[in-house]
């Protein structure tokens, strides 16, 4: 078996989807006998690190400019290569990491794009500095080899005039199905005793908590909603705006969200856009029904066949509320998705390793 030194570079391990995906990938690669290193630009950690995973912090905050960071980052990477063996695959994730990794032009580098580049940029329009930084990060993907986490993301990159990649390969996000099922059955003493719906995701404009809570306010049933997020204060303020604070349960960020998902009547996704919508797949693995806005990317690749009936137009609070009422009142038969055969972690890890050959 070919042994590859795989290095993942990511902004931090703050509780987001990309971070979780890369930890799953690295854990799986290590189980396959590969040599793995995780480089963080910021040491923030909301996730438990897999056993024996080598984590290095570059501490990008020490440097003021991208040029200064690049000058220090190249020898930092070279030192890891000399210590642990030549890097056979370097995977960069998220904007800060992409800009920095692009400056060193490593011959084995790939850039994993987790979101719609054009839609993500639009969310920064009211913040000129953040908008410019994101635009530069997207432009840094020109002439680079890209891994898109869905076919929709790949199509979006092809249609964009912001970057002109050398190549784009689609590899779905990995899920350790057996592990998710085991974690979903773990004891969790603080679960609500009453039926509830659930939403899992950071409090960001893209996720549209305003649409979620407005739809909840329009439901005909009085079912509660569990909201798993880090920024509880911000989410609570939005819930107050729509008069549903007393119906929303805020357990805060959960290292293991799966018992919460498994016991829910349905998981609700209210986003304007997604790259893949990993939480929908995880919900299906837990055999929990799902409701989702029909984003350009992700949900419509996951919710196919009969599941497509659970897609509602983006921003349509009335249809979202109607689907929430159906979930609250019916004992729905679980419907599987063909995509589950495409996202098993061992198979996805092999797809990544093939890039190193």
N, C-alpha and C positions, 0 to 999 in steps of 0.2 A: 504493500500500500504506500502510495506517495504521501510523505509527511510535508505539510505546508505550514509555514509560519504566517498566521493570519493576524493582521493588526486592524483594529477598529478604532477610528477617531470620531469622537462625538463631543458636542458642547458640554454636556454634563449628564448626570443621571437623575435630574429633576423628573418628577413623575409624568412622563409623556409616553405616547405610543412608540415613537422611534426608539427611545431608550430601551423599552421593554423588548422590542423586536430584536435589537442587537444583543441583549443579554441572552435571550433564548437561542439565537444563532451561535453565539460563542460557547454557551453551555453544551449545545449539541455537537459542535465541532470538537470540543475537548473530549466528549464521550466517544467520538470517532478516532481519537488518538492524535489530533492535530495540535500544534503549538499555537497558543493564542495570547494576545496582548490587547488590553483595552486602554486607550489614551483618552483622558478627559481634559478639556480645556478649563474646566471649573470643577472643583471637587464636591459640588452639591450632589447629595445622594439620597434618593427617596426609595430606592429598590435594594433588596438584599442581593449582595454579590454572590454568584455561584461559587461553590467550593473550589479552591485552588486557582481561581481566575486571577491572572496577573494584571493589576490595575495600576497605571502610572498617571500622575497628574502633571500636566505641563504648566499649569497656572498662568494662563494667558494674560490675566489681569496685571501682571508685573510690568507689562510692556504697553507703551502708549500708542504706537502706530503698528500697522500691519507689517511694514518693513522690518521693524524691530522684532516683532513676533516671528517672522519668517527666518530671520537671521539666527535666532535661538532655536527654532523648531527643527530645522534641518539636522544640526548635530544631535539634538535630542532623539530624533528618530534613528539616526545612524548609530548612536550608542546602543539602542535597543537591538538593532540588527546585528551588531558585533557581539553583543552579549548572548543573544538567543538564536541566532542564525538568520540568514538572509530572508527578507520579507518576500513571501510569494504572492501575497494578496493584501492590499491596503484598502480598506473600505471607509470612506469619509461620509459623514452624516450631518445634516443640518447646516444652516447658513454660515455660522462662524467657522466651523470646521472646514467647510468646503472652500471658503476663501483662503484659509491658511494652507490647507493641503495643496491647493492649486498652485501655490507659489513655489513648492519644492519639486514639482514635476516628477514625482516618483514613477518609475516605469511600470509598476504593478498596481497603480492606483485606479480605483473605481469610485464613483460618487452615487450614493443611494438617495434617490429623490422620493420623499415620503408624501408629497402633497402636490396639489395643483399650483404650479409656479405663478400663473397669471392671477388666479383667484387669491392666492396668499398675498401677492403684491398689492392687490386692490384694497385689502384690509388695512394697509398702512398709509392710505392716501392722506389721511388727516394728520399724519405724523411725518413730516418731510425727512427728518434725519433717519428714522427707522426705515422709511420707504427707500431712501437712497442706499442704505446699507444692504437691504434685501435685494434691490435691483443689481447692485454690484456682485452680490453673492450668486445670483442667477446667471449673470453675464460670465462669471468665472467658470461656468460649466462648458463654455464654448471650447470645442476641440478636445473635450474630455470624454471618457467612456462612462456611460450612465447606466445605472440599474434602476428601473422604474418598478414601483411596488404594485402596479396594476397596469392593465392595458390602457385604461383611461389616462393615467399619468403619462404613459408613453405617447399617446395620441396628442395630449395637451402640449408636450414638449415639441413635437413635430410641428404643431400649429403656431407655436410661439415664435416671435421675432426677437426675443430677449437673449436667447442662447442657441448656438448651433453645434450640438454635440458631435463627437466623432462617431459614436455608436450609442444605441439605446437597447438594452436587453430587459425584458420583463421577468422578474422573479417575485412571486407572491411572498408575503410575510410568513415566517414560520410559526407554527403552533405545535407545542408538545401536547398532543391530544390526550394521551394517557395521564400526563401530569395535571392538566387542567381538570380532567374528570376527577382525579383523586383529590385535588385541592377543593373542588366544588363540594365534595362530601365531607370536608373537614368540619369539625364542630365549631360553631360560631354562636356564642351565647347572646349576642346583642341584636339578633335579627328581629324585625317587627313580628308581632303575633298576628296582625291583621294582613289581609292581602294588599299587595303594593305593586306598582310599576317601578322601573329603575332606569336611571340615566347615568352613564359613566363617562366622564371626560373633563378636561380642564375648562376653566371658565375663561373662554376666549370668544371674540366676536364670531369667529367661524362656527362655533358650536351652537350658537343661537339659543342660549338659555331663555331669552325673552320670548321666543316662539314657543319653547317648551312650556314655560309657566303660563303664558297666555292660553295655550291649548288646554292645559290642566284646568284653568279657570272656566273654560267653556264645556267641560265634560258634564254629562248628565248624572254620572255616578259620583260618589264621594271618595273614590279610591285615593290612597296616599301615593306619593312618589318619593322614592329614595334617590338622593342626588349624591353620588360619590365624586368628590372633587377636592382639590387642595385649598382653593381660595373660598372658604365657606362664607366669609363676611361679604364678599362681592356677590356670590350666588344668592345669599339671603336677602340682600338689598333688592335684587331683581325680583325675587319671589314676593317681597313686600309690595313692590310696584304693581303687581297683578293680583294682589289680595289672596295669595295662596300659601303664605308662609306657614300657616297652621296645618297644611296638608303635605308639606315637604319635610322629609327627614334628612338631616345632614350629618352622617357619621364621619365626615371628612375623608381624606385619602386612606385607602385600604391597601395594604401590601398584598392581601389575598381577597380580591373582590368576588371570586367565583361562588362562594356560598350565597352571597347577596344576589348574584345574577341567577343562580339555580332556583332559588326560592321565589323569584319574582313571577308575576303573571305574564309580564312581557318586558323586554328591554326597548326603550324608545331612543332613537337618534334623530336629532332635530337640526343637523348641520346644514349650512349653505353649501359647503363643499368638503370633500374628503380625498385623501390619496387612495386609501384602501378600506377604511372603516373596520379595523381589526376587532373592535368590540362586538360587531355583528357576528363575526366568525366565532369568537369566544362564547357568545351567547348560544349559538347553534350547537357548539360542542357541549354546552351545559344542558342542551335540549330545552332551552327557554325560547318561546316565540319572540319575534322581533317586529318592530315597526320602524320605518325609516323614511326620511325625506329622500326624494329621488335625485340625489346629487349626480353631477356629470360623471364622476369617477367613484369606483368602489362599490357602493350599495347595489347599483344595478348589475354589477358583475357577480355579486354574492347572492342577491335575492332574485333568482331566476325561476322559471316555471310557475307553480302555484304560489311561491313566495313573493312573486312580483306584485301580487294583490296587496301586499303590505307596504308598498311604496306610495308615498303621497307627494304632491308637488312641493317644491322647496318654498318655505314660508307660508304655506296654507294651514293656518291654525285650526280652521273648521274641520278639514279632513283629518288632520292629526288628532284632534279631539275625538272625532267619530271613531277612529281606529283604537284610541285609548279606551273608549267606552266598550267597544266590542271585546277587547282584551280583558277588561275588568269584569264583564258579565258572563263571558263564555268560558267553558272548559275546552280550550282549543287543542285539537290534535296536533302534535308536533310534526313539522315537515322538514325533512333533511334538505341539504343543499349539495349539489355536485361539487362545489368548490372545496369541500372538506377533504376530498381526495388529492387536492393540489397543494395543500398547505402543511402537510405533515412535516415536522421539523427535520427529520432525518433526510427526507427527499430534497427539501429546500437546501439544506446544508451541502448536499452533493452537487446541486446546481451552482452554488457559489464556488465550490472547490474546482469545478470544471473550468472556471475562468482563470485559474492559476496555471493551467497546463499549456 
